[in-house]
Amino acid sequence: MADAGGSLSVDEAAREIRLVSRRLGLLHLAFAEALVAELGETEGRRLIVKAIENYGRKIGERKKAAARARGMEPTREAFGQTRDLPGLGMHDGREAVEVDGEPRTRAYGCAMAEVWKEYGREDLGRLYCLVDPVNAMAFNPAFKLVSVKALPEGDPHCELTLRPTSEEERRAFQDGTLDWEALQRGA
């Protein structure tokens, strides 16, 4: 654990962050399972998505405020520079790649996705990931964060990219009718 001065090594800090990340994944799953058990699959999933949309909007708004406090406008570049997730522990690693000229981020070994897989509920866990496109559009409705690949869907890693939104998507975002699952898949 901590040394005499109260410091942790980077590896110890990463393990601690992984523990809380796993707990967050389990918390999401417990709430999701309770909603589906109580309300049925369709209504339960609808409310899970509604809660994640609320959560994602709060994250995106906070990120936008943080960017502006640093003197940045809410641009694509500022979105990438305004981190709100730990740089270690939550994933085994991350890398920037380019696929067919499109910049993407790959994340390997998600602690939350591991929990969902252990319980055989990747389907409900995956709804948590909707936080990504929601928070991106709350930061700036001109772009969306799309999951090209996702660990909970059986891919070897998550792969995310920012893409422009359509006028129709921006309108649906503003009036609260956007289909987040379709948007997340790039549909």
C-alpha positions, 0 to 999 in steps of 0.5 A: 500500500502507501509508503511511509510518506503516504505515496503509492507507486503507479502500479498500486494506484492503477490497482486501486483505480481498477477496484473502483472501476470494477465497483462502478461497473457492478453498480451500473449492472445492479441498477440495470438488473433491478430496473429490468426485473421490476419493469420488464426488458423494454421499459427497464432498458428505456429507463436505463438509457434515460438515466445514462443520458442524464448522466452523460449530459452532466459529464459533457456539460462539466467537460465543456465548463472545464474547457472554457475555464481553461480558455478553450472553446468546445472543439473536437481538440478541446474534447480530447484535451479535457479528460475526465477519466483516469489515465490508468487502472480503468483500462489495461492500455490505450492507444491512438490509431488511424483507420482509413484516414480516421483518427480513433482511440483504442482502449484495451481491457476495460475493468467494467466490461470484465464485470459485466462479462463475469455476470453474463450481462454484457447486454445491460453493461453495454448500456453504460457505454452510451455515456460516451456519445451523450457526453460528446454531444453535450460538450458540443452537438456538432460531433458524436463519439461513435463506438466502432468496436466494443469489448462488451460486444465481443471485440478485442478492444473498444475503438472510438472515434469522433464524427460530425453529427447531422442536423437531424441528430442535433435536433433529436439531441435538443428535443431528447428523442435521439436513439443513443444505441443507434448513434453509438453504433454509427447508424 
